[in-house]
Amino acid sequence: MGFFSKIKEGLKKTRDKMSSSVESMLNSFTTIDESLFEELEELLVMGDVGVSTAEHVCKELRRKVKEKGVTDPNEIMGMLQETVAEMLRGGEELHIGTKPSVILVIGVNGAGKTTTIGKIASRLTKDGKKVILGAADTFRAAAIEQLEVWAQRAGTEMIKQAEGSDPASVVFDTIAAAKARNADVMICDTAGRLHNKKNLMEELAKISRVIDRELPGADKEVLLVLDATTGQNAVNQAREFQAAAGITGIVLTKLDGTARGGVVLAIRESLGIPVKFIGVGEQVDDLQPFNADEFAEALFDRQED
């Protein structure tokens, strides 16, 4: 299955729920008027786009309709696709130009954090990069063992300490190993807890200090893994984690299992954080680098469904 086909298939549930509703609504109109935009806004909200984001989308569409003198409701779907792509575009690529570069991965338990790390490691390894994993989520039971399995699958080395060890100490050891073994990228599993934001902030701040001291000037990505099936709760999680850590990107998992894919728009619009990867299946290559134009096309493409 090709790259676009994977994304299209992964977004099928969201497309069936939101896009088909929008298309049916547009077919019921013969002219473009305010009631059309009101109904469209309501359908977008129901598709987990979020109220403020739905308002923004419709505001942009009103502007484009007026600017271009569009009168046919059938043209709205294409304009909607174009608007969504514009909103999501920018910042999707990983910034890992230094050697070594650092990727910190955070997220609540169950979001797919460890799996995401394994899949990113596998992707980078296939791209010819030498990757080292750091098992710095030291408090969750079995987190170290799970990451070890993924390290073996991806063909990467992994640095670990005993369960309950200081996470910053694991990151320190991973940095030392990355330097000694001439690694291109080190990926660290980090705290996934939100029940005590103060502890989380202190832990992440300590890790950041170690990285800044040991790897001054290194490229650093802080990726938050979110479960798409949680819908608007994912936006709330992102907001909480953003306050605790300088998030540089989002990884949205389990898109293939939900009709709530519209949450991608809500995260980008309300928090300004780019989506770097989306998960559209269980296989290693089902974690896809995010592409705004292809995402928008897959979301609103009704052909051959």
C-alpha positions as CSV (number, residue, x, y, z in Angstrom):
1,M,0.0,0.0,0.0
2,G,1.4,3.4,-1.0
3,F,2.1,6.4,1.3
4,F,-1.1,8.3,0.4
5,S,-3.2,5.1,0.4
6,K,-2.1,4.4,4.0
7,I,-3.1,7.8,5.2
8,K,-6.4,7.6,3.3
9,E,-7.2,4.2,4.7
10,G,-6.2,5.3,8.2
11,L,-8.5,8.3,8.1
12,K,-11.5,6.3,6.8
13,K,-13.5,6.5,10.0
14,T,-13.0,10.2,10.3
15,R,-13.8,10.8,6.7
16,D,-16.9,8.6,6.9
17,K,-18.2,10.6,9.9
18,M,-17.2,14.2,9.1
19,S,-16.6,14.5,5.4
20,S,-19.7,12.5,4.3
21,S,-21.8,14.7,6.6
22,V,-20.3,17.9,5.1
23,E,-20.8,16.6,1.6
24,S,-24.5,15.7,2.3
25,M,-25.1,19.1,3.8
26,L,-23.5,20.9,0.9
27,N,-25.6,18.9,-1.6
28,S,-28.8,20.1,0.2
29,F,-27.9,23.8,-0.7
30,T,-28.4,25.5,-4.0
31,T,-26.7,28.8,-3.0
32,I,-24.0,29.8,-0.5
33,D,-25.6,31.7,2.4
34,E,-25.0,32.2,6.1
35,S,-27.1,29.1,7.1
36,L,-24.7,27.0,5.0
37,F,-21.7,28.2,7.0
38,E,-23.6,27.8,10.3
39,E,-24.4,24.1,9.5
40,L,-20.8,23.6,8.3
41,E,-19.5,25.0,11.6
42,E,-21.7,22.7,13.6
43,L,-20.6,19.6,11.6
44,L,-16.9,20.5,12.1
45,V,-17.5,20.8,15.9
46,M,-19.1,17.4,15.9
47,G,-16.0,16.1,14.0
48,D,-13.8,17.0,17.0
49,V,-12.3,20.0,15.3
50,G,-13.2,22.2,18.3
51,V,-15.4,25.3,18.5
52,S,-12.8,28.0,18.0
53,T,-11.1,26.1,15.2
54,A,-14.5,25.5,13.4
55,E,-15.2,29.2,13.7
56,H,-11.7,30.0,12.2
57,V,-12.2,27.6,9.3
58,C,-15.6,29.1,8.4
59,K,-14.3,32.6,8.7
60,E,-11.6,31.7,6.2
61,L,-14.1,30.1,3.9
62,R,-16.4,33.2,4.0
63,R,-13.4,35.3,3.1
64,K,-12.4,33.1,0.1
65,V,-16.0,32.8,-1.1
66,K,-16.3,36.6,-1.2
67,E,-12.8,37.2,-2.6
68,K,-13.3,34.7,-5.5
69,G,-17.0,35.4,-6.0
70,V,-17.9,31.7,-5.6
71,T,-21.7,30.9,-5.7
72,D,-21.8,27.1,-6.2
73,P,-21.9,25.1,-2.9
74,N,-20.2,22.2,-4.6
75,E,-17.0,24.3,-4.7
76,I,-16.9,24.6,-0.9
77,M,-15.5,21.1,-0.4
78,G,-12.4,21.8,-2.3
79,M,-12.0,25.2,-0.6
80,L,-12.4,23.5,2.8
81,Q,-9.6,21.0,1.9
82,E,-7.4,23.9,0.8
83,T,-8.1,25.8,4.0
84,V,-7.4,22.8,6.3
85,A,-4.1,22.2,4.5
86,E,-3.1,25.8,5.0
87,M,-3.8,25.7,8.7
88,L,-1.8,22.5,9.2
89,R,1.2,23.4,7.0
90,G,4.6,24.2,8.5
91,G,7.0,22.7,11.0
92,E,6.3,19.1,10.2
93,E,9.9,18.0,9.7
94,L,12.1,16.8,12.5
95,H,15.0,19.1,13.3
96,I,17.9,16.6,13.9
97,G,20.8,18.1,12.0
98,T,23.4,18.0,14.8
99,K,25.4,14.9,15.7
100,P,24.1,13.7,18.0
101,S,20.6,15.2,18.0
102,V,18.1,14.5,20.8
103,I,14.5,13.4,20.7
104,L,12.6,13.4,24.0
105,V,9.3,11.6,23.9
106,I,6.6,12.2,26.5
107,G,2.9,11.2,26.9
108,V,0.5,9.6,29.3
109,N,0.5,5.8,29.7
110,G,-1.5,4.1,27.0
111,A,-1.0,6.7,24.3
112,G,1.5,4.6,22.5
113,K,4.7,6.3,23.6
114,T,7.0,3.3,23.7
115,T,5.6,2.0,20.4
116,T,6.1,5.4,18.8
117,I,9.8,5.5,19.9
118,G,10.4,2.1,18.4
119,K,8.8,3.1,15.1
120,I,10.7,6.4,14.9
121,A,13.9,4.5,15.7
122,S,13.2,2.0,13.0
123,R,12.4,4.7,10.5
124,L,15.6,6.6,11.2
125,T,17.7,3.4,11.2
126,K,16.3,2.6,7.7
127,D,17.3,6.1,6.7
128,G,20.9,5.2,7.5
129,K,21.2,7.0,10.9
130,K,22.8,5.4,14.0
131,V,20.3,5.6,16.8
132,I,20.6,5.0,20.5
133,L,17.6,4.7,22.8
134,G,17.5,5.8,26.4
135,A,15.0,4.2,28.8
136,A,14.4,7.2,31.0
137,D,10.8,6.4,31.9
138,T,12.1,4.5,34.9
139,F,9.0,4.4,37.1
140,R,6.3,2.7,35.0
141,A,6.3,-1.0,35.4
142,A,7.7,-2.9,32.4
143,A,8.5,0.4,30.4
144,I,12.2,-0.6,30.2
145,E,11.4,-4.1,29.0
146,Q,9.0,-2.9,26.4
147,L,11.5,-0.4,25.0
148,E,14.1,-3.1,25.0
149,V,11.9,-5.2,22.7
150,W,11.5,-2.3,20.3
151,A,15.2,-1.6,20.4
152,Q,15.8,-5.2,19.2
153,R,13.2,-4.9,16.5
154,A,14.7,-1.6,15.2
155,G,18.3,-2.9,15.5
156,T,19.4,-0.1,17.8
157,E,21.3,-0.1,21.1
158,M,19.6,0.9,24.3
159,I,20.8,2.4,27.6
160,K,19.1,1.5,30.8
161,Q,19.4,1.5,34.5
162,A,17.4,-0.3,37.3
163,E,13.7,0.5,37.6
164,G,13.2,3.5,39.8
165,S,16.5,5.1,38.9
166,D,16.9,8.9,38.3
167,P,15.6,9.6,34.7
168,A,18.2,12.4,34.3
169,S,21.0,9.9,35.1
170,V,19.7,7.6,32.3
171,V,19.8,10.5,29.9
172,F,23.3,11.4,31.0
173,D,24.4,7.8,30.3
174,T,22.7,7.9,26.9
175,I,24.4,11.1,26.0
176,A,27.8,9.6,26.9
177,A,27.0,6.5,24.9
178,A,25.8,8.5,21.9
179,K,29.1,10.5,21.9
180,A,31.3,7.4,22.4
181,R,29.6,5.4,19.7
182,N,29.2,8.3,17.2
183,A,25.4,8.1,17.1
184,D,23.4,10.4,14.9
185,V,20.3,10.5,17.1
186,M,19.4,9.6,20.7
187,I,15.8,9.0,21.5
188,C,14.8,9.1,25.2
189,D,11.6,7.7,26.7
190,T,10.6,10.1,29.5
191,A,8.0,10.7,32.2
192,G,4.5,10.0,31.2
193,R,2.7,11.2,34.3
194,L,0.4,14.1,34.7
195,H,-1.0,13.4,38.2
196,N,1.6,15.7,39.7
197,K,2.6,18.4,37.3
198,K,5.2,19.8,39.7
199,N,7.1,16.6,39.7
200,L,6.9,16.2,36.0
201,M,8.1,19.8,35.4
202,E,11.0,19.2,37.8
203,E,12.0,16.0,36.2
204,L,11.9,17.3,32.6
205,A,13.7,20.5,33.7
206,K,16.5,18.3,35.2
207,I,16.7,16.3,32.0
208,S,16.9,19.5,29.9
209,R,19.7,20.8,32.1
210,V,21.7,17.7,31.6
211,I,21.3,17.8,27.8
212,D,22.2,21.5,27.7
213,R,25.3,21.0,29.8
214,E,26.5,17.8,28.0
215,L,25.3,18.6,24.4
216,P,25.3,22.4,24.1
217,G,23.9,23.5,20.8
218,A,22.5,20.1,19.9
219,D,19.2,19.9,18.0
220,K,16.4,18.8,20.4
221,E,12.9,17.7,19.7
222,V,10.4,17.2,22.5
223,L,7.6,15.1,21.0
224,L,4.2,14.6,22.8
225,V,2.4,11.3,21.9
226,L,-1.4,11.7,22.0
227,D,-4.1,9.1,21.5
228,A,-6.5,10.4,18.7
229,T,-9.3,8.3,20.1
230,T,-9.5,10.6,23.1
231,G,-10.7,13.5,20.9
232,Q,-10.8,16.9,22.7
233,N,-9.2,15.3,25.8
234,A,-6.0,15.1,23.6
235,V,-6.1,18.9,23.3
236,N,-6.4,19.3,27.1
237,Q,-3.5,16.9,27.6
238,A,-1.4,18.8,25.1
239,R,-2.1,22.0,26.9
240,E,-1.0,20.5,30.2
241,F,2.2,19.0,28.8
242,Q,3.0,22.2,27.0
243,A,3.0,24.1,30.3
244,A,5.3,21.5,31.8
245,A,7.7,21.1,28.8
246,G,8.6,23.0,25.7
247,I,6.9,20.7,23.2
248,T,8.2,21.0,19.7
249,G,5.8,18.5,18.0
250,I,2.9,16.1,18.3
251,V,2.7,12.5,17.4
252,L,-1.0,11.5,17.0
253,T,-1.5,7.8,17.3
254,K,-4.5,5.4,16.6
255,L,-6.0,7.6,13.9
256,D,-7.2,4.5,12.1
257,G,-9.3,3.4,15.1
258,T,-11.3,6.6,15.5
259,A,-13.6,9.0,13.8
260,R,-12.0,11.9,15.8
261,G,-9.2,12.7,13.4
262,G,-10.4,16.3,13.3
263,V,-8.6,16.8,16.6
264,V,-5.4,17.4,14.5
265,L,-6.9,20.8,13.5
266,A,-7.8,21.6,17.1
267,I,-4.3,20.9,18.4
268,R,-2.6,22.9,15.7
269,E,-5.0,25.9,15.8
270,S,-5.4,26.2,19.6
271,L,-1.9,25.4,20.7
272,G,0.3,26.2,17.6
273,I,2.2,22.9,17.9
274,P,3.0,21.2,14.6
275,V,2.1,17.5,14.1
276,K,5.2,15.6,13.2
277,F,3.9,12.0,12.8
278,I,0.5,10.3,12.6
279,G,-0.1,6.6,13.4
280,V,-2.5,4.9,11.0
281,G,-2.0,1.3,12.0
282,E,-0.1,-1.3,14.0
283,Q,2.8,-2.0,11.6
284,V,6.2,-0.4,12.0
285,D,5.7,1.7,8.8
286,D,2.2,2.8,9.8
287,L,3.7,5.7,11.7
288,Q,3.9,8.3,8.9
289,P,5.6,11.7,8.8
290,F,2.8,14.2,8.8
291,N,2.1,16.0,5.5
292,A,-0.6,18.7,5.7
293,D,-1.6,18.6,2.1
294,E,-1.9,14.8,1.9
295,F,-3.8,14.7,5.2
296,A,-6.3,17.3,4.0
297,E,-6.7,15.5,0.7
298,A,-7.2,12.1,2.4
299,L,-9.7,13.7,4.9
300,F,-11.9,15.2,2.3
301,D,-11.4,12.8,-0.6
302,R,-14.7,10.8,-1.2
303,Q,-13.6,9.0,-4.3
304,E,-13.4,5.2,-4.3
305,D,-14.6,4.8,-0.7
